[in-house]
Amino acid sequence: MRMQYRASTGDSSFMAAQAGGAVPLFLRLSRRGNTFTAERSPDLTEWQVFSIITIPMPADLLAGIAVTSHDTSTVAAARFVDPIVSR
């Protein structure tokens, strides 16, 4: 998994960090001011930070999660669930 971002609208994306992990794997992205923290957990109990970036952003913004194999000949798949509802 990677944490990627764009510093400004229409800009190219940059990789902030890359981390591995066996599936299933839960991801959490949090924001405090202009600082974004990405964490991963195999069990929703113990969280490991794998990236922290600071990007100037307005108070309101749209964010999303992307899935890619980074290989045009390989299809990527992911299942997004609400971990609280799924338990």
PDB file of N, CA, C and O in Angstrom:
ATOM      1  N   MET A   1       0.837  -1.155   0.000  1.00  0.00           N
ATOM      2  CA  MET A   1       0.000   0.000   0.000  1.00  0.00           C
ATOM      3  C   MET A   1       0.894   1.234   0.000  1.00  0.00           C
ATOM      4  O   MET A   1       2.027   1.204   0.481  1.00  0.00           O
ATOM      5  N   ARG A   2       0.362   2.304  -0.545  1.00  0.00           N
ATOM      6  CA  ARG A   2       1.111   3.559  -0.616  1.00  0.00           C
ATOM      7  C   ARG A   2       0.239   4.719  -0.166  1.00  0.00           C
ATOM      8  O   ARG A   2      -0.984   4.690  -0.302  1.00  0.00           O
ATOM      9  N   MET A   3       0.883   5.723   0.365  1.00  0.00           N
ATOM     10  CA  MET A   3       0.188   6.984   0.613  1.00  0.00           C
ATOM     11  C   MET A   3       0.693   7.948  -0.443  1.00  0.00           C
ATOM     12  O   MET A   3       1.881   8.267  -0.502  1.00  0.00           O
ATOM     13  N   GLN A   4      -0.234   8.408  -1.278  1.00  0.00           N
ATOM     14  CA  GLN A   4       0.100   9.346  -2.337  1.00  0.00           C
ATOM     15  C   GLN A   4      -0.758  10.582  -2.172  1.00  0.00           C
ATOM     16  O   GLN A   4      -1.850  10.518  -1.608  1.00  0.00           O
ATOM     17  N   TYR A   5      -0.264  11.709  -2.663  1.00  0.00           N
ATOM     18  CA  TYR A   5      -1.000  12.960  -2.543  1.00  0.00           C
ATOM     19  C   TYR A   5      -0.644  13.891  -3.677  1.00  0.00           C
ATOM     20  O   TYR A   5       0.358  13.709  -4.369  1.00  0.00           O
ATOM     21  N   ARG A   6      -1.490  14.897  -3.855  1.00  0.00           N
ATOM     22  CA  ARG A   6      -1.227  15.982  -4.791  1.00  0.00           C
ATOM     23  C   ARG A   6      -1.088  17.248  -3.971  1.00  0.00           C
ATOM     24  O   ARG A   6      -1.945  17.539  -3.136  1.00  0.00           O
ATOM     25  N   ALA A   7      -0.046  17.989  -4.189  1.00  0.00           N
ATOM     26  CA  ALA A   7       0.182  19.228  -3.433  1.00  0.00           C
ATOM     27  C   ALA A   7      -0.776  20.331  -3.862  1.00  0.00           C
ATOM     28  O   ALA A   7      -1.055  21.246  -3.087  1.00  0.00           O
ATOM     29  N   SER A   8      -1.284  20.250  -5.097  1.00  0.00           N
ATOM     30  CA  SER A   8      -2.252  21.242  -5.565  1.00  0.00           C
ATOM     31  C   SER A   8      -3.127  20.609  -6.637  1.00  0.00           C
ATOM     32  O   SER A   8      -2.754  19.602  -7.239  1.00  0.00           O
ATOM     33  N   THR A   9      -4.274  21.196  -6.867  1.00  0.00           N
ATOM     34  CA  THR A   9      -5.239  20.694  -7.845  1.00  0.00           C
ATOM     35  C   THR A   9      -4.584  20.543  -9.212  1.00  0.00           C
ATOM     36  O   THR A   9      -3.937  21.469  -9.702  1.00  0.00           O
ATOM     37  N   GLY A  10      -4.755  19.373  -9.827  1.00  0.00           N
ATOM     38  CA  GLY A  10      -4.217  19.130 -11.159  1.00  0.00           C
ATOM     39  C   GLY A  10      -2.751  18.775 -11.190  1.00  0.00           C
ATOM     40  O   GLY A  10      -2.223  18.457 -12.256  1.00  0.00           O
ATOM     41  N   ASP A  11      -2.071  18.818 -10.050  1.00  0.00           N
ATOM     42  CA  ASP A  11      -0.650  18.494  -9.971  1.00  0.00           C
ATOM     43  C   ASP A  11      -0.455  16.984 -10.112  1.00  0.00           C
ATOM     44  O   ASP A  11      -1.413  16.221  -9.990  1.00  0.00           O
ATOM     45  N   SER A  12       0.760  16.560 -10.363  1.00  0.00           N
ATOM     46  CA  SER A  12       1.083  15.139 -10.367  1.00  0.00           C
ATOM     47  C   SER A  12       1.025  14.618  -8.936  1.00  0.00           C
ATOM     48  O   SER A  12       1.177  15.386  -7.986  1.00  0.00           O
ATOM     49  N   SER A  13       0.804  13.310  -8.781  1.00  0.00           N
ATOM     50  CA  SER A  13       0.785  12.750  -7.430  1.00  0.00           C
ATOM     51  C   SER A  13       2.198  12.367  -7.007  1.00  0.00           C
ATOM     52  O   SER A  13       3.055  12.050  -7.832  1.00  0.00           O
ATOM     53  N   PHE A  14       2.409  12.405  -5.706  1.00  0.00           N
ATOM     54  CA  PHE A  14       3.701  12.072  -5.118  1.00  0.00           C
ATOM     55  C   PHE A  14       3.496  10.952  -4.104  1.00  0.00           C
ATOM     56  O   PHE A  14       2.478  10.916  -3.411  1.00  0.00           O
ATOM     57  N   MET A  15       4.454  10.046  -4.016  1.00  0.00           N
ATOM     58  CA  MET A  15       4.372   8.984  -3.033  1.00  0.00           C
ATOM     59  C   MET A  15       5.036   9.446  -1.747  1.00  0.00           C
ATOM     60  O   MET A  15       6.216   9.797  -1.740  1.00  0.00           O
ATOM     61  N   ALA A  16       4.269   9.444  -0.654  1.00  0.00           N
ATOM     62  CA  ALA A  16       4.807   9.845   0.642  1.00  0.00           C
ATOM     63  C   ALA A  16       5.407   8.653   1.368  1.00  0.00           C
ATOM     64  O   ALA A  16       6.404   8.794   2.076  1.00  0.00           O
ATOM     65  N   ALA A  17       4.805   7.472   1.197  1.00  0.00           N
ATOM     66  CA  ALA A  17       5.286   6.286   1.909  1.00  0.00           C
ATOM     67  C   ALA A  17       4.729   5.035   1.252  1.00  0.00           C
ATOM     68  O   ALA A  17       3.732   5.080   0.531  1.00  0.00           O
ATOM     69  N   GLN A  18       5.386   3.929   1.514  1.00  0.00           N
ATOM     70  CA  GLN A  18       4.951   2.632   1.013  1.00  0.00           C
ATOM     71  C   GLN A  18       5.103   1.629   2.150  1.00  0.00           C
ATOM     72  O   GLN A  18       6.104   1.648   2.866  1.00  0.00           O
ATOM     73  N   ALA A  19       4.111   0.752   2.318  1.00  0.00           N
ATOM     74  CA  ALA A  19       4.170  -0.244   3.389  1.00  0.00           C
ATOM     75  C   ALA A  19       3.476  -1.514   2.924  1.00  0.00           C
ATOM     76  O   ALA A  19       2.545  -1.464   2.121  1.00  0.00           O
ATOM     77  N   GLY A  20       3.926  -2.633   3.426  1.00  0.00           N
ATOM     78  CA  GLY A  20       3.315  -3.911   3.097  1.00  0.00           C
ATOM     79  C   GLY A  20       2.382  -4.346   4.203  1.00  0.00           C
ATOM     80  O   GLY A  20       2.223  -3.657   5.211  1.00  0.00           O
ATOM     81  N   GLY A  21       1.773  -5.485   4.005  1.00  0.00           N
ATOM     82  CA  GLY A  21       0.887  -6.037   5.024  1.00  0.00           C
ATOM     83  C   GLY A  21       0.006  -7.115   4.434  1.00  0.00           C
ATOM     84  O   GLY A  21      -0.428  -7.019   3.286  1.00  0.00           O
ATOM     85  N   ALA A  22      -0.256  -8.139   5.224  1.00  0.00           N
ATOM     86  CA  ALA A  22      -1.117  -9.229   4.781  1.00  0.00           C
ATOM     87  C   ALA A  22      -2.575  -8.790   4.861  1.00  0.00           C
ATOM     88  O   ALA A  22      -2.936  -7.973   5.708  1.00  0.00           O
ATOM     89  N   VAL A  23      -3.404  -9.327   3.984  1.00  0.00           N
ATOM     90  CA  VAL A  23      -4.828  -9.008   4.005  1.00  0.00           C
ATOM     91  C   VAL A  23      -5.565  -9.990   4.892  1.00  0.00           C
ATOM     92  O   VAL A  23      -5.109 -11.128   5.004  1.00  0.00           O
ATOM     93  N   PRO A  24      -6.662  -9.641   5.526  1.00  0.00           N
ATOM     94  CA  PRO A  24      -7.258  -8.307   5.457  1.00  0.00           C
ATOM     95  C   PRO A  24      -6.442  -7.300   6.240  1.00  0.00           C
ATOM     96  O   PRO A  24      -5.766  -7.638   7.212  1.00  0.00           O
ATOM     97  N   LEU A  25      -6.518  -6.077   5.803  1.00  0.00           N
ATOM     98  CA  LEU A  25      -5.773  -4.994   6.430  1.00  0.00           C
ATOM     99  C   LEU A  25      -6.673  -3.772   6.478  1.00  0.00           C
ATOM    100  O   LEU A  25      -7.280  -3.402   5.472  1.00  0.00           O
ATOM    101  N   PHE A  26      -6.760  -3.158   7.618  1.00  0.00           N
ATOM    102  CA  PHE A  26      -7.594  -1.971   7.791  1.00  0.00           C
ATOM    103  C   PHE A  26      -6.716  -0.726   7.698  1.00  0.00           C
ATOM    104  O   PHE A  26      -5.599  -0.694   8.214  1.00  0.00           O
ATOM    105  N   LEU A  27      -7.240   0.287   7.036  1.00  0.00           N
ATOM    106  CA  LEU A  27      -6.519   1.546   6.871  1.00  0.00           C
ATOM    107  C   LEU A  27      -7.298   2.664   7.541  1.00  0.00           C
ATOM    108  O   LEU A  27      -8.529   2.668   7.543  1.00  0.00           O
ATOM    109  N   ARG A  28      -6.563   3.610   8.108  1.00  0.00           N
ATOM    110  CA  ARG A  28      -7.193   4.774   8.743  1.00  0.00           C
ATOM    111  C   ARG A  28      -6.412   6.010   8.324  1.00  0.00           C
ATOM    112  O   ARG A  28      -5.186   6.049   8.430  1.00  0.00           O
ATOM    113  N   LEU A  29      -7.131   7.015   7.848  1.00  0.00           N
ATOM    114  CA  LEU A  29      -6.536   8.295   7.483  1.00  0.00           C
ATOM    115  C   LEU A  29      -7.169   9.344   8.375  1.00  0.00           C
ATOM    116  O   LEU A  29      -8.392   9.480   8.412  1.00  0.00           O
ATOM    117  N   SER A  30      -6.343  10.081   9.089  1.00  0.00           N
ATOM    118  CA  SER A  30      -6.874  11.130   9.969  1.00  0.00           C
ATOM    119  C   SER A  30      -6.206  12.458   9.651  1.00  0.00           C
ATOM    120  O   SER A  30      -5.112  12.514   9.090  1.00  0.00           O
ATOM    121  N   ARG A  31      -6.894  13.512  10.025  1.00  0.00           N
ATOM    122  CA  ARG A  31      -6.384  14.855   9.742  1.00  0.00           C
ATOM    123  C   ARG A  31      -6.486  15.711  10.992  1.00  0.00           C
ATOM    124  O   ARG A  31      -7.502  15.709  11.687  1.00  0.00           O
ATOM    125  N   ARG A  32      -5.420  16.439  11.261  1.00  0.00           N
ATOM    126  CA  ARG A  32      -5.411  17.455  12.318  1.00  0.00           C
ATOM    127  C   ARG A  32      -4.770  18.692  11.698  1.00  0.00           C
ATOM    128  O   ARG A  32      -3.559  18.736  11.479  1.00  0.00           O
ATOM    129  N   GLY A  33      -5.600  19.695  11.418  1.00  0.00           N
ATOM    130  CA  GLY A  33      -5.092  20.881  10.722  1.00  0.00           C
ATOM    131  C   GLY A  33      -4.652  20.514   9.321  1.00  0.00           C
ATOM    132  O   GLY A  33      -5.452  20.006   8.535  1.00  0.00           O
ATOM    133  N   ASN A  34      -3.395  20.761   8.994  1.00  0.00           N
ATOM    134  CA  ASN A  34      -2.842  20.416   7.684  1.00  0.00           C
ATOM    135  C   ASN A  34      -2.006  19.144   7.711  1.00  0.00           C
ATOM    136  O   ASN A  34      -1.318  18.835   6.738  1.00  0.00           O
ATOM    137  N   THR A  35      -2.057  18.401   8.815  1.00  0.00           N
ATOM    138  CA  THR A  35      -1.272  17.170   8.945  1.00  0.00           C
ATOM    139  C   THR A  35      -2.178  15.958   8.777  1.00  0.00           C
ATOM    140  O   THR A  35      -3.193  15.823   9.460  1.00  0.00           O
ATOM    141  N   PHE A  36      -1.793  15.080   7.854  1.00  0.00           N
ATOM    142  CA  PHE A  36      -2.536  13.859   7.554  1.00  0.00           C
ATOM    143  C   PHE A  36      -1.703  12.661   7.999  1.00  0.00           C
ATOM    144  O   PHE A  36      -0.516  12.566   7.684  1.00  0.00           O
ATOM    145  N   THR A  37      -2.333  11.753   8.732  1.00  0.00           N
ATOM    146  CA  THR A  37      -1.650  10.570   9.238  1.00  0.00           C
ATOM    147  C   THR A  37      -2.326   9.333   8.679  1.00  0.00           C
ATOM    148  O   THR A  37      -3.545   9.187   8.778  1.00  0.00           O
ATOM    149  N   ALA A  38      -1.531   8.432   8.087  1.00  0.00           N
ATOM    150  CA  ALA A  38      -2.039   7.162   7.564  1.00  0.00           C
ATOM    151  C   ALA A  38      -1.553   6.040   8.481  1.00  0.00           C
ATOM    152  O   ALA A  38      -0.374   5.956   8.823  1.00  0.00           O
ATOM    153  N   GLU A  39      -2.498   5.184   8.867  1.00  0.00           N
ATOM    154  CA  GLU A  39      -2.184   4.067   9.754  1.00  0.00           C
ATOM    155  C   GLU A  39      -2.777   2.784   9.192  1.00  0.00           C
ATOM    156  O   GLU A  39      -3.713   2.819   8.394  1.00  0.00           O
ATOM    157  N   ARG A  40      -2.222   1.647   9.616  1.00  0.00           N
ATOM    158  CA  ARG A  40      -2.738   0.349   9.191  1.00  0.00           C
ATOM    159  C   ARG A  40      -2.876  -0.552  10.410  1.00  0.00           C
ATOM    160  O   ARG A  40      -2.166  -0.396  11.403  1.00  0.00           O
ATOM    161  N   SER A  41      -3.806  -1.498  10.313  1.00  0.00           N
ATOM    162  CA  SER A  41      -4.032  -2.427  11.413  1.00  0.00           C
ATOM    163  C   SER A  41      -4.549  -3.751  10.866  1.00  0.00           C
ATOM    164  O   SER A  41      -5.395  -3.755   9.972  1.00  0.00           O
ATOM    165  N   PRO A  42      -4.061  -4.864  11.380  1.00  0.00           N
ATOM    166  CA  PRO A  42      -4.598  -6.159  10.949  1.00  0.00           C
ATOM    167  C   PRO A  42      -5.879  -6.521  11.713  1.00  0.00           C
ATOM    168  O   PRO A  42      -6.612  -7.417  11.295  1.00  0.00           O
ATOM    169  N   ASP A  43      -6.155  -5.823  12.840  1.00  0.00           N
ATOM    170  CA  ASP A  43      -7.238  -6.268  13.715  1.00  0.00           C
ATOM    171  C   ASP A  43      -8.087  -5.141  14.321  1.00  0.00           C
ATOM    172  O   ASP A  43      -8.920  -5.411  15.187  1.00  0.00           O
ATOM    173  N   LEU A  44      -7.903  -3.925  13.904  1.00  0.00           N
ATOM    174  CA  LEU A  44      -8.605  -2.748  14.427  1.00  0.00           C
ATOM    175  C   LEU A  44      -8.258  -2.442  15.888  1.00  0.00           C
ATOM    176  O   LEU A  44      -8.906  -1.602  16.512  1.00  0.00           O
ATOM    177  N   THR A  45      -7.251  -3.110  16.433  1.00  0.00           N
ATOM    178  CA  THR A  45      -6.852  -2.887  17.814  1.00  0.00           C
ATOM    179  C   THR A  45      -5.517  -2.167  17.881  1.00  0.00           C
ATOM    180  O   THR A  45      -5.399  -1.118  18.514  1.00  0.00           O
ATOM    181  N   GLU A  46      -4.529  -2.726  17.234  1.00  0.00           N
ATOM    182  CA  GLU A  46      -3.188  -2.136  17.220  1.00  0.00           C
ATOM    183  C   GLU A  46      -2.973  -1.446  15.885  1.00  0.00           C
ATOM    184  O   GLU A  46      -3.059  -2.074  14.830  1.00  0.00           O
ATOM    185  N   TRP A  47      -2.690  -0.135  15.936  1.00  0.00           N
ATOM    186  CA  TRP A  47      -2.498   0.673  14.731  1.00  0.00           C
ATOM    187  C   TRP A  47      -1.035   1.056  14.598  1.00  0.00           C
ATOM    188  O   TRP A  47      -0.381   1.418  15.576  1.00  0.00           O
ATOM    189  N   GLN A  48      -0.530   0.971  13.376  1.00  0.00           N
ATOM    190  CA  GLN A  48       0.851   1.344  13.079  1.00  0.00           C
ATOM    191  C   GLN A  48       0.842   2.494  12.072  1.00  0.00           C
ATOM    192  O   GLN A  48       0.295   2.368  10.976  1.00  0.00           O
ATOM    193  N   VAL A  49       1.452   3.610  12.454  1.00  0.00           N
ATOM    194  CA  VAL A  49       1.574   4.750  11.545  1.00  0.00           C
ATOM    195  C   VAL A  49       2.571   4.383  10.452  1.00  0.00           C
ATOM    196  O   VAL A  49       3.672   3.918  10.746  1.00  0.00           O
ATOM    197  N   PHE A  50       2.186   4.593   9.180  1.00  0.00           N
ATOM    198  CA  PHE A  50       3.158   4.363   8.111  1.00  0.00           C
ATOM    199  C   PHE A  50       3.452   5.608   7.301  1.00  0.00           C
ATOM    200  O   PHE A  50       4.326   5.587   6.435  1.00  0.00           O
ATOM    201  N   SER A  51       2.728   6.710   7.569  1.00  0.00           N
ATOM    202  CA  SER A  51       3.055   7.960   6.888  1.00  0.00           C
ATOM    203  C   SER A  51       2.392   9.142   7.585  1.00  0.00           C
ATOM    204  O   SER A  51       1.248   9.057   8.032  1.00  0.00           O
ATOM    205  N   ILE A  52       3.126  10.235   7.669  1.00  0.00           N
ATOM    206  CA  ILE A  52       2.592  11.506   8.142  1.00  0.00           C
ATOM    207  C   ILE A  52       3.068  12.569   7.165  1.00  0.00           C
ATOM    208  O   ILE A  52       4.267  12.705   6.920  1.00  0.00           O
ATOM    209  N   ILE A  53       2.124  13.322   6.608  1.00  0.00           N
ATOM    210  CA  ILE A  53       2.493  14.396   5.681  1.00  0.00           C
ATOM    211  C   ILE A  53       1.753  15.668   6.079  1.00  0.00           C
ATOM    212  O   ILE A  53       0.673  15.617   6.667  1.00  0.00           O
ATOM    213  N   THR A  54       2.345  16.792   5.752  1.00  0.00           N
ATOM    214  CA  THR A  54       1.711  18.079   5.994  1.00  0.00           C
ATOM    215  C   THR A  54       1.533  18.775   4.656  1.00  0.00           C
ATOM    216  O   THR A  54       2.490  18.987   3.911  1.00  0.00           O
ATOM    217  N   ILE A  55       0.281  19.126   4.367  1.00  0.00           N
ATOM    218  CA  ILE A  55      -0.067  19.781   3.110  1.00  0.00           C
ATOM    219  C   ILE A  55      -1.026  20.917   3.439  1.00  0.00           C
ATOM    220  O   ILE A  55      -2.047  20.674   4.083  1.00  0.00           O
ATOM    221  N   PRO A  56      -0.742  22.138   3.025  1.00  0.00           N
ATOM    222  CA  PRO A  56      -1.701  23.222   3.252  1.00  0.00           C
ATOM    223  C   PRO A  56      -3.014  22.911   2.533  1.00  0.00           C
ATOM    224  O   PRO A  56      -3.023  22.682   1.324  1.00  0.00           O
ATOM    225  N   MET A  57      -4.118  22.904   3.275  1.00  0.00           N
ATOM    226  CA  MET A  57      -5.428  22.571   2.719  1.00  0.00           C
ATOM    227  C   MET A  57      -6.484  23.473   3.332  1.00  0.00           C
ATOM    228  O   MET A  57      -6.320  23.949   4.455  1.00  0.00           O
ATOM    229  N   PRO A  58      -7.575  23.711   2.595  1.00  0.00           N
ATOM    230  CA  PRO A  58      -8.690  24.442   3.188  1.00  0.00           C
ATOM    231  C   PRO A  58      -9.360  23.572   4.260  1.00  0.00           C
ATOM    232  O   PRO A  58      -9.135  22.363   4.306  1.00  0.00           O
ATOM    233  N   ALA A  59     -10.162  24.171   5.098  1.00  0.00           N
ATOM    234  CA  ALA A  59     -10.829  23.422   6.167  1.00  0.00           C
ATOM    235  C   ALA A  59     -11.730  22.320   5.604  1.00  0.00           C
ATOM    236  O   ALA A  59     -11.767  21.217   6.150  1.00  0.00           O
ATOM    237  N   ASP A  60     -12.455  22.606   4.520  1.00  0.00           N
ATOM    238  CA  ASP A  60     -13.322  21.608   3.887  1.00  0.00           C
ATOM    239  C   ASP A  60     -12.664  21.085   2.623  1.00  0.00           C
ATOM    240  O   ASP A  60     -12.161  21.865   1.814  1.00  0.00           O
ATOM    241  N   LEU A  61     -12.663  19.770   2.448  1.00  0.00           N
ATOM    242  CA  LEU A  61     -12.079  19.176   1.249  1.00  0.00           C
ATOM    243  C   LEU A  61     -12.711  17.828   0.989  1.00  0.00           C
ATOM    244  O   LEU A  61     -13.392  17.273   1.852  1.00  0.00           O
ATOM    245  N   LEU A  62     -12.484  17.301  -0.206  1.00  0.00           N
ATOM    246  CA  LEU A  62     -12.925  15.969  -0.574  1.00  0.00           C
ATOM    247  C   LEU A  62     -11.706  15.057  -0.588  1.00  0.00           C
ATOM    248  O   LEU A  62     -10.647  15.441  -1.086  1.00  0.00           O
ATOM    249  N   ALA A  63     -11.849  13.859  -0.049  1.00  0.00           N
ATOM    250  CA  ALA A  63     -10.757  12.886  -0.027  1.00  0.00           C
ATOM    251  C   ALA A  63     -11.294  11.548  -0.505  1.00  0.00           C
ATOM    252  O   ALA A  63     -12.498  11.301  -0.438  1.00  0.00           O
ATOM    253  N   GLY A  64     -10.422  10.696  -0.980  1.00  0.00           N
ATOM    254  CA  GLY A  64     -10.854   9.390  -1.458  1.00  0.00           C
ATOM    255  C   GLY A  64      -9.767   8.351  -1.343  1.00  0.00           C
ATOM    256  O   GLY A  64      -8.609   8.655  -1.057  1.00  0.00           O
ATOM    257  N   ILE A  65     -10.165   7.127  -1.569  1.00  0.00           N
ATOM    258  CA  ILE A  65      -9.224   6.011  -1.556  1.00  0.00           C
ATOM    259  C   ILE A  65      -9.204   5.424  -2.964  1.00  0.00           C
ATOM    260  O   ILE A  65     -10.255   5.151  -3.544  1.00  0.00           O
ATOM    261  N   ALA A  66      -8.027   5.236  -3.500  1.00  0.00           N
ATOM    262  CA  ALA A  66      -7.870   4.680  -4.849  1.00  0.00           C
ATOM    263  C   ALA A  66      -7.260   3.288  -4.767  1.00  0.00           C
ATOM    264  O   ALA A  66      -6.503   2.974  -3.849  1.00  0.00           O
ATOM    265  N   VAL A  67      -7.603   2.471  -5.738  1.00  0.00           N
ATOM    266  CA  VAL A  67      -7.057   1.123  -5.820  1.00  0.00           C
ATOM    267  C   VAL A  67      -6.448   0.949  -7.199  1.00  0.00           C
ATOM    268  O   VAL A  67      -7.097   1.225  -8.208  1.00  0.00           O
ATOM    269  N   THR A  68      -5.210   0.493  -7.247  1.00  0.00           N
ATOM    270  CA  THR A  68      -4.541   0.242  -8.524  1.00  0.00           C
ATOM    271  C   THR A  68      -3.506  -0.860  -8.354  1.00  0.00           C
ATOM    272  O   THR A  68      -2.950  -1.044  -7.272  1.00  0.00           O
ATOM    273  N   SER A  69      -3.256  -1.585  -9.427  1.00  0.00           N
ATOM    274  CA  SER A  69      -2.213  -2.612  -9.396  1.00  0.00           C
ATOM    275  C   SER A  69      -0.871  -2.028  -9.843  1.00  0.00           C
ATOM    276  O   SER A  69       0.166  -2.667  -9.669  1.00  0.00           O
ATOM    277  N   HIS A  70      -0.881  -0.834 -10.411  1.00  0.00           N
ATOM    278  CA  HIS A  70       0.306  -0.209 -10.999  1.00  0.00           C
ATOM    279  C   HIS A  70       0.872  -1.054 -12.138  1.00  0.00           C
ATOM    280  O   HIS A  70       2.057  -0.967 -12.461  1.00  0.00           O
ATOM    281  N   ASP A  71       0.008  -1.873 -12.742  1.00  0.00           N
ATOM    282  CA  ASP A  71       0.403  -2.739 -13.864  1.00  0.00           C
ATOM    283  C   ASP A  71      -0.792  -2.814 -14.809  1.00  0.00           C
ATOM    284  O   ASP A  71      -1.846  -3.322 -14.425  1.00  0.00           O
ATOM    285  N   THR A  72      -0.648  -2.319 -16.032  1.00  0.00           N
ATOM    286  CA  THR A  72      -1.778  -2.271 -16.958  1.00  0.00           C
ATOM    287  C   THR A  72      -2.299  -3.649 -17.358  1.00  0.00           C
ATOM    288  O   THR A  72      -3.393  -3.749 -17.913  1.00  0.00           O
ATOM    289  N   SER A  73      -1.543  -4.709 -17.088  1.00  0.00           N
ATOM    290  CA  SER A  73      -2.006  -6.055 -17.436  1.00  0.00           C
ATOM    291  C   SER A  73      -2.591  -6.808 -16.234  1.00  0.00           C
ATOM    292  O   SER A  73      -2.968  -7.972 -16.364  1.00  0.00           O
ATOM    293  N   THR A  74      -2.670  -6.159 -15.074  1.00  0.00           N
ATOM    294  CA  THR A  74      -3.181  -6.803 -13.862  1.00  0.00           C
ATOM    295  C   THR A  74      -4.316  -5.980 -13.269  1.00  0.00           C
ATOM    296  O   THR A  74      -4.191  -4.773 -13.064  1.00  0.00           O
ATOM    297  N   VAL A  75      -5.423  -6.660 -12.998  1.00  0.00           N
ATOM    298  CA  VAL A  75      -6.573  -6.001 -12.385  1.00  0.00           C
ATOM    299  C   VAL A  75      -6.397  -5.988 -10.873  1.00  0.00           C
ATOM    300  O   VAL A  75      -5.973  -6.982 -10.282  1.00  0.00           O
ATOM    301  N   ALA A  76      -6.719  -4.876 -10.257  1.00  0.00           N
ATOM    302  CA  ALA A  76      -6.669  -4.759  -8.799  1.00  0.00           C
ATOM    303  C   ALA A  76      -8.096  -4.777  -8.258  1.00  0.00           C
ATOM    304  O   ALA A  76      -9.022  -4.296  -8.911  1.00  0.00           O
ATOM    305  N   ALA A  77      -8.264  -5.329  -7.074  1.00  0.00           N
ATOM    306  CA  ALA A  77      -9.589  -5.363  -6.442  1.00  0.00           C
ATOM    307  C   ALA A  77      -9.436  -5.068  -4.963  1.00  0.00           C
ATOM    308  O   ALA A  77      -8.426  -5.418  -4.351  1.00  0.00           O
ATOM    309  N   ALA A  78     -10.434  -4.427  -4.396  1.00  0.00           N
ATOM    310  CA  ALA A  78     -10.449  -4.148  -2.961  1.00  0.00           C
ATOM    311  C   ALA A  78     -11.892  -4.182  -2.490  1.00  0.00           C
ATOM    312  O   ALA A  78     -12.818  -3.933  -3.261  1.00  0.00           O
ATOM    313  N   ARG A  79     -12.066  -4.488  -1.237  1.00  0.00           N
ATOM    314  CA  ARG A  79     -13.391  -4.470  -0.630  1.00  0.00           C
ATOM    315  C   ARG A  79     -13.358  -3.443   0.494  1.00  0.00           C
ATOM    316  O   ARG A  79     -12.556  -3.557   1.421  1.00  0.00           O
ATOM    317  N   PHE A  80     -14.222  -2.448   0.410  1.00  0.00           N
ATOM    318  CA  PHE A  80     -14.295  -1.415   1.422  1.00  0.00           C
ATOM    319  C   PHE A  80     -15.474  -1.699   2.339  1.00  0.00           C
ATOM    320  O   PHE A  80     -16.604  -1.853   1.876  1.00  0.00           O
ATOM    321  N   VAL A  81     -15.215  -1.767   3.624  1.00  0.00           N
ATOM    322  CA  VAL A  81     -16.275  -2.028   4.597  1.00  0.00           C
ATOM    323  C   VAL A  81     -16.144  -1.065   5.766  1.00  0.00           C
ATOM    324  O   VAL A  81     -15.064  -0.541   6.038  1.00  0.00           O
ATOM    325  N   ASP A  82     -17.236  -0.843   6.438  1.00  0.00           N
ATOM    326  CA  ASP A  82     -17.212  -0.089   7.685  1.00  0.00           C
ATOM    327  C   ASP A  82     -16.890  -1.101   8.763  1.00  0.00           C
ATOM    328  O   ASP A  82     -17.714  -1.970   9.046  1.00  0.00           O
ATOM    329  N   PRO A  83     -15.693  -1.017   9.388  1.00  0.00           N
ATOM    330  CA  PRO A  83     -15.280  -2.047  10.340  1.00  0.00           C
ATOM    331  C   PRO A  83     -16.177  -2.137  11.569  1.00  0.00           C
ATOM    332  O   PRO A  83     -16.268  -3.200  12.183  1.00  0.00           O
ATOM    333  N   ILE A  84     -16.825  -1.071  11.931  1.00  0.00           N
ATOM    334  CA  ILE A  84     -17.719  -1.104  13.094  1.00  0.00           C
ATOM    335  C   ILE A  84     -18.974  -1.913  12.749  1.00  0.00           C
ATOM    336  O   ILE A  84     -19.421  -2.735  13.550  1.00  0.00           O
ATOM    337  N   VAL A  85     -19.537  -1.686  11.572  1.00  0.00           N
ATOM    338  CA  VAL A  85     -20.732  -2.390  11.129  1.00  0.00           C
ATOM    339  C   VAL A  85     -20.412  -3.852  10.822  1.00  0.00           C
ATOM    340  O   VAL A  85     -21.254  -4.724  11.037  1.00  0.00           O
ATOM    341  N   SER A  86     -19.204  -4.132  10.323  1.00  0.00           N
ATOM    342  CA  SER A  86     -18.820  -5.472   9.887  1.00  0.00           C
ATOM    343  C   SER A  86     -18.537  -6.447  11.020  1.00  0.00           C
ATOM    344  O   SER A  86     -18.467  -7.654  10.792  1.00  0.00           O
ATOM    345  N   ARG A  87     -18.375  -5.944  12.231  1.00  0.00           N
ATOM    346  CA  ARG A  87     -18.054  -6.839  13.349  1.00  0.00           C
ATOM    347  C   ARG A  87     -19.250  -7.562  13.853  1.00  0.00           C
ATOM    348  O   ARG A  87     -19.144  -8.352  14.791  1.00  0.00           O
TER     349      ARG A  87
END
